[in-house]
Amino acid sequence: MVVALIIHTIGGLMSAARDASKQAAAQTTTPTTDAVSPCTSANVTAYVTPDAATIKPGWKLTNAVKLEIKGAGKGACSLSSAPKRLGLRVSHGSDVVYDSTRSGCYDKEATGKKLLLGRDIDWETQFVWDAHVHDDSCSPSEPAEPGVYALTVVLDGKPIGQPAQVTIEGEGNEKPRDKTH
C-alpha cells in the first residue's frame, strides 16, 4: 500500500511538471527594449588609414579600417561583414576606379562575420587596393593615373565615415611594391 501511494504521488508530480512545461512553452515572450538593431550607414561610421600617403602607380596600398557606432546613445547594432555589403570604394574625382563590393571583386561564397558594434565595441579590418583601375566586372586594367584618390568605406552601397586620401605620383614604370612598409 505504501509503494502504491509513492508511485501515485510520483506520477502526479511528473504530470504536473509536464503541464507546467507545456504552459511555459505556449506563452509568448515580449521582446526587450535592449534588442540589437541592424547597423546602417546612418548609425555606423568608419575611419580609413592608408599605409602610405603617397604611392606610385600600380603599388599595393593596404588600408586599415575601423568601424564604430555613432551617436550619443551608442545603442548596439549588428551587421554582416560580407564583402558584397561592406567594402572599400576608391574614387578619382567623380570616377569610381575600384569598388570591392562590386560583383567580381570578391569571392561569391564569402559570407563574412556577424559583427556587433556598440559602446566601446568597434571592429578593425583591412582592405587592399592594387592602385589599378577596375572595370565593372572588377578586372584590373591599367595602373591608376597620378593624382589624388579618395578611399571610402561603403556599407550596402552607401559611404560611411569620411574618406581618406592617397596621392599617386610618378609614371608607374617603377617596380610595384608587393608588401606594405
C-alpha positions in Angstrom: 0.0 0.0 0.0 2.9 2.4 0.8 4.5 1.5 -2.5 1.3 2.2 -4.4 1.0 5.6 -2.6 4.6 6.6 -3.5 4.1 5.6 -7.2 0.8 7.5 -7.3 2.4 10.6 -5.8 5.4 10.5 -8.2 3.1 10.1 -11.2 1.1 13.1 -10.1 4.2 15.2 -9.7 5.5 14.2 -13.1 2.1 15.1 -14.7 2.1 18.5 -13.0 5.7 19.2 -14.2 4.7 18.2 -17.8 1.7 20.5 -17.7 3.8 23.4 -16.4 6.4 22.9 -19.1 3.7 22.9 -21.8 2.2 26.0 -20.4 5.5 27.8 -20.3 6.3 26.8 -23.9 3.0 28.1 -25.1 3.5 31.6 -23.6 4.9 34.2 -26.0 7.8 36.3 -24.9 7.8 40.1 -25.2 10.9 41.5 -26.9 13.1 43.6 -24.7 14.0 47.2 -25.5 17.6 46.1 -25.5 17.2 44.2 -28.8 20.1 44.8 -31.2 19.1 46.7 -34.3 20.8 46.3 -37.7 23.7 48.6 -38.4 23.1 51.0 -41.3 25.1 53.8 -43.0 23.1 56.2 -40.7 24.3 54.7 -37.4 27.9 53.5 -38.2 31.0 55.4 -39.1 34.3 54.3 -40.4 37.9 55.6 -40.3 40.3 54.7 -43.1 44.0 54.9 -42.6 46.1 54.1 -45.7 49.6 52.6 -45.1 51.1 55.4 -47.2 50.0 59.0 -48.1 51.8 58.8 -51.5 52.4 55.9 -53.8 53.5 55.1 -57.3 51.0 53.8 -60.0 50.3 50.1 -59.6 51.6 49.9 -56.0 49.7 47.9 -53.5 48.0 50.0 -50.8 46.8 48.5 -47.6 44.1 50.5 -45.7 43.4 49.9 -42.1 39.7 50.4 -41.4 37.9 50.9 -38.0 34.1 50.7 -37.7 32.2 52.0 -34.8 28.7 53.0 -33.9 28.0 56.8 -33.9 25.7 58.9 -31.8 25.4 59.9 -28.2 23.3 56.9 -27.1 25.5 54.4 -28.8 23.0 51.5 -28.6 24.3 48.3 -30.1 23.8 47.3 -33.7 24.9 44.3 -35.8 25.9 43.8 -39.3 27.5 41.2 -41.6 31.0 41.9 -42.9 30.1 40.0 -46.1 32.2 41.5 -48.9 29.2 42.3 -51.0 27.9 44.5 -48.2 31.0 46.1 -46.7 34.0 47.3 -48.6 36.3 49.9 -50.0 35.5 52.4 -52.8 38.3 54.3 -54.5 37.4 57.4 -56.5 39.3 59.9 -58.6 37.1 62.9 -58.9 33.7 61.6 -59.8 35.0 58.4 -61.3 34.9 55.2 -59.2 38.1 53.3 -60.2 37.6 50.4 -57.7 34.8 49.2 -55.5 35.4 45.9 -53.6 31.6 45.4 -53.2 31.2 45.0 -57.0 30.4 41.6 -58.3 33.6 40.0 -59.4 35.7 41.8 -56.8 35.1 39.3 -54.0 34.6 35.6 -53.6 30.9 34.9 -54.1 30.9 32.2 -51.3 32.5 34.5 -48.7 29.9 35.2 -46.0 31.8 37.5 -43.7 31.4 37.6 -40.0 28.5 38.7 -37.9 29.6 41.9 -36.2 28.3 43.6 -33.0 29.1 47.2 -32.6 28.2 49.3 -29.5 29.6 51.4 -26.8 33.3 50.5 -26.6 32.8 47.8 -29.1 34.3 48.5 -32.5 35.8 46.4 -35.3 39.0 46.7 -37.2 40.0 45.2 -40.6 42.0 45.9 -43.7 41.1 46.5 -47.4 43.8 46.3 -50.1 43.8 48.2 -53.4 46.3 47.4 -56.1 46.3 51.0 -57.4 44.8 49.9 -60.7 41.6 51.0 -62.5 39.0 48.2 -62.3 36.1 47.8 -64.8 32.5 46.9 -63.8 33.4 43.2 -63.6 36.4 44.1 -61.4 39.1 43.2 -63.9 42.1 45.4 -63.4 43.2 47.4 -66.4 46.0 50.0 -66.4 47.6 51.4 -63.3 45.7 54.4 -61.8 47.0 57.7 -63.2 48.8 60.2 -61.0 46.5 62.3 -58.9 44.6 62.4 -55.6 42.2 59.5 -54.8 39.5 59.2 -52.2 39.3 56.0 -50.1 35.8 55.5 -48.7 34.3 52.6 -46.8 30.8 51.6 -48.1 28.0 49.7 -46.4 25.2 48.5 -48.6 26.5 50.8 -51.4 26.4 53.9 -49.2 29.5 55.7 -47.9 30.2 55.7 -44.2 32.7 57.9 -42.4 35.0 60.5 -44.0 37.1 59.4 -47.0 40.9 59.3 -46.6 43.1 60.4 -49.4 46.1 59.0 -51.2 48.2 60.6 -53.8 49.7 58.7 -56.8 52.8 60.2 -58.1 55.2 59.3 -61.0 55.0 57.5 -64.2 54.4 53.9 -63.0 57.5 52.4 -64.6 59.0 51.6 -61.2 58.6 48.1 -59.7 55.4 47.9 -57.8 55.6 47.2 -54.0 54.4 43.8 -53.2 54.2 44.3 -49.4 53.3 47.0 -47.0 56.1 49.0 -45.4 
